Amino acid sequence: MVLSRPLILASKSPRRSQLLQEAGFSFRVETFDVDESFSEEMPVEEVAPWLAQKKAQAARHLIEGDEIVLAADSVVILHGKIYNKPADYRGAFSMIRALSGNQHTVITGVCLMSKTQEKVLAGKTQVWFSELTDEEIDYYIRVWQPYDKAGSYGAQDWIGHCKITRIEGTFQNVMGLPVDLVYQALQEF
């Protein structure tokens, strides 16, 4: 896809870079740390878009001309609770154990920002996991090291290939970026 304006991906996620590359976007990556804390009173479905907007606002200084900043954040929600990135093996094990045999929601918020425009959007995907044994969870964590992933898993990893039984929404959203929505929004920019 040819985008006539420079695109800046404000994200450390290699999966977001991969998805944009595979979709044919030209972009440069700029990374920096942003506080990802949020109010416990915020409705869980609003967290990812809010964090994406917060990240884009932190990257606003990168816009010098006609650049567009793309920032994103993904959350995994199970029974009204957000499962973020695990701190350690124990946290990852606990999260995957909770997701095992259940349906959960992945919401990826995206904020596109230029000097004159800002658009916040969100992709939503329902994901079903089959049951995982403790041995399977241990194997997955040891081999795939899912410490940088919301919910402690990557849909593109072993767990996605072998334990996701169904999704409603896009696979790309579960990986970290609703590319279809981003493409449409950039066309409107």
C-alpha contacts under 8 A as a table, 3 or more apart, distances in Angstrom:
res1	aa1	res2	aa2	distance
1	M	23	A	7.03
1	M	24	G	4.97
1	M	25	F	5.71
2	V	24	G	7.56
2	V	25	F	6.81
2	V	26	S	7.67
3	L	6	P	7.32
3	L	25	F	7.14
3	L	26	S	7.47
5	R	66	D	6.18
5	R	67	E	5.92
5	R	68	I	7.07
6	P	26	S	7.62
6	P	27	F	6.52
6	P	66	D	6.92
6	P	67	E	4.75
6	P	68	I	6.30
7	L	26	S	6.89
7	L	27	F	4.71
7	L	28	R	6.58
7	L	67	E	5.74
7	L	68	I	4.95
7	L	69	V	6.03
7	L	70	L	7.16
8	I	27	F	5.51
8	I	28	R	5.07
8	I	29	V	5.81
8	I	30	E	6.77
8	I	67	E	6.94
8	I	68	I	6.05
8	I	69	V	4.72
8	I	70	L	6.01
9	L	17	S	7.66
9	L	27	F	6.57
9	L	28	R	6.06
9	L	29	V	4.77
9	L	30	E	6.22
9	L	69	V	6.06
9	L	70	L	4.94
9	L	71	A	6.27
10	A	29	V	6.03
10	A	30	E	5.07
10	A	31	T	5.55
10	A	32	F	7.77
10	A	55	K	7.43
10	A	56	A	7.09
10	A	59	A	6.75
10	A	69	V	6.60
10	A	70	L	5.89
10	A	71	A	5.04
10	A	72	A	7.81
11	S	16	R	7.52
11	S	29	V	6.85
11	S	30	E	6.72
11	S	31	T	5.54
11	S	32	F	7.85
11	S	71	A	6.20
11	S	72	A	7.03
12	K	29	V	7.83
12	K	30	E	7.83
12	K	31	T	5.61
12	K	32	F	7.85
13	S	16	R	5.39
13	S	17	S	6.65
14	P	17	S	5.11
14	P	18	Q	6.10
15	R	18	Q	4.93
15	R	19	L	6.13
15	R	175	M	6.54
15	R	176	G	6.64
16	R	19	L	5.16
16	R	20	L	6.23
16	R	175	M	7.63
16	R	176	G	5.99
16	R	177	L	5.96
17	S	20	L	5.27
17	S	21	Q	6.10
17	S	29	V	7.92
18	Q	21	Q	5.12
18	Q	22	E	6.05
19	L	22	E	5.12
19	L	23	A	6.17
19	L	172	Q	7.30
19	L	177	L	7.28
19	L	179	V	7.23
20	L	23	A	5.08
20	L	24	G	6.41
20	L	25	F	5.41
20	L	26	S	7.83
20	L	179	V	7.26
21	Q	24	G	5.13
21	Q	25	F	5.50
21	Q	26	S	7.07
22	E	25	F	7.60
23	A	179	V	7.68
34	V	55	K	6.36
34	V	58	A	7.33
36	E	51	L	6.55
38	F	42	M	7.35
38	F	47	V	7.19
38	F	51	L	7.91
39	S	42	M	5.42
42	M	46	E	6.82
42	M	47	V	6.81
43	P	46	E	5.54
43	P	47	V	6.89
44	V	47	V	5.45
44	V	77	I	7.42
44	V	80	G	6.80
44	V	81	K	7.10
44	V	82	I	6.68
45	E	48	A	7.02
45	E	107	I	7.09
46	E	49	P	5.80
46	E	50	W	6.11
47	V	50	W	5.14
47	V	51	L	6.07
47	V	75	V	7.70
48	A	51	L	5.15
48	A	52	A	6.09
48	A	72	A	7.63
48	A	73	D	5.21
48	A	74	S	5.59
48	A	75	V	6.05
48	A	107	I	6.46
48	A	108	T	5.76
48	A	109	G	4.56
48	A	110	V	7.82
48	A	122	A	7.63
49	P	52	A	5.04
49	P	53	Q	6.21
49	P	72	A	7.59
49	P	73	D	7.04
49	P	108	T	7.00
49	P	109	G	3.76
49	P	110	V	5.92
49	P	111	C	7.16
49	P	120	V	6.45
49	P	121	L	6.46
49	P	122	A	6.07
50	W	53	Q	5.19
50	W	54	K	6.22
50	W	109	G	7.29
51	L	54	K	4.89
51	L	55	K	6.15
51	L	72	A	7.48
51	L	73	D	6.16
51	L	109	G	7.39
52	A	55	K	5.12
52	A	56	A	6.21
52	A	71	A	5.34
52	A	72	A	4.47
52	A	73	D	5.19
52	A	109	G	5.56
52	A	110	V	5.28
52	A	111	C	5.41
52	A	120	V	7.82
53	Q	56	A	5.04
53	Q	57	Q	6.11
53	Q	71	A	7.09
53	Q	72	A	7.79
53	Q	110	V	7.14
53	Q	111	C	5.13
53	Q	120	V	6.74
54	K	57	Q	5.18
54	K	58	A	6.31
55	K	58	A	5.07
55	K	59	A	6.41
55	K	71	A	5.88
55	K	72	A	7.40
56	A	59	A	5.00
56	A	60	R	6.16
56	A	69	V	6.50
56	A	70	L	6.70
56	A	71	A	5.15
56	A	111	C	6.18
56	A	112	L	7.21
56	A	113	M	6.71
57	Q	60	R	5.03
58	A	61	H	7.31
59	A	62	L	5.69
59	A	63	I	7.81
59	A	69	V	7.19
60	R	63	I	5.68
60	R	69	V	7.38
60	R	113	M	7.55
60	R	114	S	7.90
61	H	64	E	7.42
62	L	69	V	7.88
63	I	66	D	7.14
63	I	67	E	5.54
63	I	68	I	7.10
63	I	69	V	7.33
63	I	114	S	6.72
63	I	115	K	6.69
64	E	67	E	6.92
65	G	115	K	7.50
66	D	114	S	6.80
66	D	115	K	7.19
67	E	114	S	6.13
67	E	115	K	7.94
68	I	112	L	6.47
68	I	113	M	5.45
68	I	114	S	4.76
69	V	111	C	7.80
69	V	112	L	5.56
69	V	113	M	5.10
69	V	114	S	6.44
70	L	110	V	6.96
70	L	111	C	5.81
70	L	112	L	4.74
70	L	113	M	6.72
71	A	110	V	5.71
71	A	111	C	5.32
71	A	112	L	6.68
72	A	108	T	6.72
72	A	109	G	5.43
72	A	110	V	4.35
72	A	111	C	6.34
72	A	176	G	7.85
72	A	177	L	7.23
73	D	108	T	5.50
73	D	109	G	5.32
73	D	110	V	6.72
73	D	176	G	7.38
74	S	106	V	6.88
74	S	107	I	5.60
74	S	108	T	4.10
74	S	109	G	6.27
74	S	150	A	6.58
74	S	176	G	6.01
75	V	82	I	6.41
75	V	83	Y	6.69
75	V	84	N	6.17
75	V	106	V	5.74
75	V	107	I	5.46
75	V	108	T	6.44
75	V	150	A	5.72
75	V	151	G	7.33
76	V	82	I	5.64
76	V	83	Y	5.23
76	V	84	N	6.70
76	V	104	H	6.97
76	V	105	T	5.76
76	V	106	V	4.64
76	V	107	I	6.64
76	V	150	A	6.01
76	V	151	G	5.41
77	I	80	G	6.03
77	I	81	K	5.37
77	I	82	I	4.58
77	I	83	Y	6.07
77	I	104	H	5.77
77	I	105	T	5.07
77	I	106	V	6.31
77	I	107	I	7.90
78	L	81	K	5.35
78	L	82	I	6.62
78	L	83	Y	7.42
78	L	99	L	7.35
78	L	103	Q	7.44
78	L	104	H	4.92
78	L	105	T	6.59
79	H	104	H	7.62
83	Y	95	M	6.89
83	Y	150	A	6.32
83	Y	151	G	4.89
84	N	149	K	7.42
84	N	150	A	4.47
84	N	151	G	5.43
84	N	152	S	7.57
85	K	92	A	7.96
85	K	147	Y	5.96
85	K	148	D	5.75
85	K	149	K	5.19
85	K	150	A	4.45
85	K	151	G	6.02
85	K	152	S	5.99
86	P	89	Y	7.53
86	P	91	G	5.09
86	P	92	A	5.13
86	P	95	M	7.82
86	P	146	P	7.91
86	P	147	Y	5.43
86	P	148	D	7.43
86	P	149	K	7.62
86	P	150	A	7.51
86	P	151	G	7.34
86	P	152	S	6.07
87	A	91	G	6.01
87	A	92	A	7.45
87	A	147	Y	6.75
88	D	91	G	5.33
88	D	92	A	6.26
88	D	147	Y	6.88
89	Y	92	A	5.10
89	Y	93	F	6.05
89	Y	141	I	7.08
90	R	93	F	5.12
90	R	94	S	6.17
91	G	94	S	5.14
91	G	95	M	6.22
92	A	95	M	5.20
92	A	96	I	6.20
92	A	141	I	7.18
92	A	146	P	7.38
92	A	147	Y	7.13
92	A	151	G	7.67
92	A	152	S	5.28
93	F	96	I	5.34
93	F	97	R	6.00
93	F	137	I	6.48
93	F	138	D	7.18
93	F	141	I	7.38
94	S	97	R	5.12
94	S	98	A	6.26
95	M	98	A	5.14
95	M	99	L	6.33
95	M	151	G	6.19
95	M	152	S	6.48
96	I	99	L	5.00
96	I	100	S	5.99
96	I	137	I	6.86
96	I	151	G	7.14
96	I	152	S	6.51
96	I	153	Y	7.56
97	R	100	S	5.16
97	R	132	L	7.33
97	R	134	D	7.84
97	R	137	I	7.43
98	A	102	N	7.68
99	L	102	N	5.37
99	L	103	Q	7.22
99	L	104	H	7.12
99	L	129	F	6.74
100	S	129	F	5.64
100	S	130	S	6.05
100	S	131	E	4.81
100	S	132	L	5.53
101	G	128	W	7.27
101	G	129	F	5.11
101	G	130	S	4.47
101	G	131	E	4.21
101	G	132	L	7.20
102	N	128	W	5.86
102	N	129	F	5.61
102	N	130	S	7.11
102	N	131	E	7.90
103	Q	126	Q	6.82
103	Q	127	V	5.46
103	Q	128	W	4.25
103	Q	129	F	6.34
104	H	126	Q	5.82
104	H	127	V	5.35
104	H	128	W	6.51
105	T	124	K	6.92
105	T	125	T	5.72
105	T	126	Q	4.60
105	T	127	V	6.07
106	V	123	G	7.99
106	V	124	K	5.78
106	V	125	T	5.24
106	V	126	Q	6.40
106	V	127	V	7.34
106	V	173	N	7.44
106	V	174	V	6.00
107	I	122	A	6.51
107	I	123	G	5.57
107	I	124	K	4.60
107	I	125	T	6.56
107	I	173	N	7.43
107	I	174	V	7.76
108	T	122	A	5.46
108	T	123	G	5.23
108	T	124	K	6.69
108	T	173	N	6.30
108	T	174	V	7.70
108	T	176	G	6.28
108	T	177	L	6.29
108	T	178	P	6.96
109	G	120	V	7.22
109	G	121	L	5.81
109	G	122	A	4.27
109	G	123	G	6.53
110	V	120	V	5.69
110	V	121	L	5.32
110	V	122	A	5.95
110	V	177	L	7.74
110	V	182	V	7.74
111	C	118	E	6.99
111	C	119	K	5.62
111	C	120	V	4.40
111	C	121	L	6.48
112	L	117	Q	7.94
112	L	118	E	5.64
112	L	119	K	5.19
112	L	120	V	6.48
113	M	116	T	7.78
113	M	117	Q	5.70
113	M	118	E	4.38
113	M	119	K	6.50
114	S	117	Q	5.15
114	S	118	E	6.40
117	Q	189	F	7.77
119	K	185	A	7.75
121	L	181	L	7.72
122	A	178	P	7.63
122	A	181	L	7.99
123	G	169	G	7.99
123	G	173	N	6.13
123	G	177	L	7.75
123	G	178	P	5.48
123	G	181	L	7.28
124	K	169	G	6.44
124	K	170	T	7.99
124	K	173	N	7.12
125	T	167	I	6.75
125	T	168	E	5.50
125	T	169	G	4.33
125	T	170	T	6.24
125	T	171	F	7.82
125	T	173	N	6.78
125	T	174	V	6.76
126	Q	167	I	5.45
126	Q	168	E	5.00
126	Q	169	G	6.45
127	V	164	I	6.97
127	V	165	T	7.90
127	V	166	R	6.04
127	V	167	I	4.57
127	V	168	E	6.70
128	W	164	I	5.69
128	W	165	T	5.65
128	W	166	R	5.22
128	W	167	I	6.30
129	F	163	K	5.46
129	F	164	I	4.60
129	F	165	T	5.78
129	F	166	R	7.52
130	S	163	K	5.33
130	S	164	I	6.40
130	S	165	T	6.28
131	E	163	K	7.54
132	L	136	E	5.91
132	L	137	I	6.41
132	L	163	K	7.54
133	T	136	E	5.12
133	T	137	I	6.31
134	D	137	I	5.09
134	D	138	D	6.08
135	E	138	D	5.07
135	E	139	Y	6.05
136	E	139	Y	5.02
136	E	140	Y	6.08
137	I	140	Y	5.14
137	I	141	I	6.22
138	D	141	I	5.31
138	D	142	R	6.07
139	Y	142	R	5.28
139	Y	143	V	6.01
140	Y	143	V	5.39
140	Y	144	W	5.59
140	Y	145	Q	7.43
140	Y	158	W	7.16
140	Y	159	I	7.00
141	I	144	W	5.43
141	I	145	Q	5.00
141	I	146	P	6.21
142	R	145	Q	5.75
144	W	157	D	7.33
144	W	158	W	7.99
146	P	149	K	5.54
146	P	152	S	5.07
146	P	153	Y	5.47
146	P	154	G	6.99
147	Y	152	S	6.11
148	D	152	S	7.43
149	K	152	S	5.14
149	K	153	Y	5.79
149	K	154	G	6.54
150	A	153	Y	6.77
153	Y	157	D	7.64
153	Y	159	I	7.10
154	G	157	D	5.29
154	G	159	I	7.12
154	G	160	G	6.63
154	G	174	V	7.88
154	G	175	M	6.47
155	A	158	W	7.79
155	A	159	I	6.57
155	A	160	G	4.10
155	A	161	H	7.26
155	A	164	I	7.74
155	A	171	F	7.62
155	A	174	V	6.40
155	A	175	M	5.87
156	Q	159	I	7.76
156	Q	160	G	5.58
156	Q	161	H	6.95
156	Q	175	M	6.84
157	D	160	G	5.41
157	D	161	H	6.48
158	W	161	H	5.12
158	W	162	C	5.91
158	W	163	K	7.82
159	I	162	C	5.27
159	I	163	K	5.10
159	I	164	I	6.79
160	G	163	K	5.59
160	G	164	I	5.04
161	H	164	I	6.54
162	C	165	T	7.93
164	I	167	I	7.59
167	I	170	T	7.50
167	I	171	F	7.41
169	G	173	N	7.61
170	T	173	N	5.35
170	T	174	V	6.91
170	T	178	P	7.02
171	F	174	V	5.19
171	F	175	M	6.44
172	Q	175	M	4.92
172	Q	176	G	6.37
172	Q	177	L	5.71
172	Q	178	P	5.64
172	Q	179	V	6.59
173	N	176	G	5.08
173	N	177	L	4.61
173	N	178	P	4.24
173	N	179	V	7.24
174	V	177	L	7.22
178	P	181	L	5.54
178	P	182	V	6.32
179	V	182	V	4.95
179	V	183	Y	5.98
180	D	183	Y	5.25
180	D	184	Q	6.34
181	L	184	Q	5.15
181	L	185	A	6.06
182	V	185	A	5.11
182	V	186	L	6.05
183	Y	186	L	5.23
183	Y	187	Q	6.30
184	Q	187	Q	5.17
184	Q	188	E	6.58
185	A	188	E	5.13
185	A	189	F	6.32
186	L	189	F	4.90
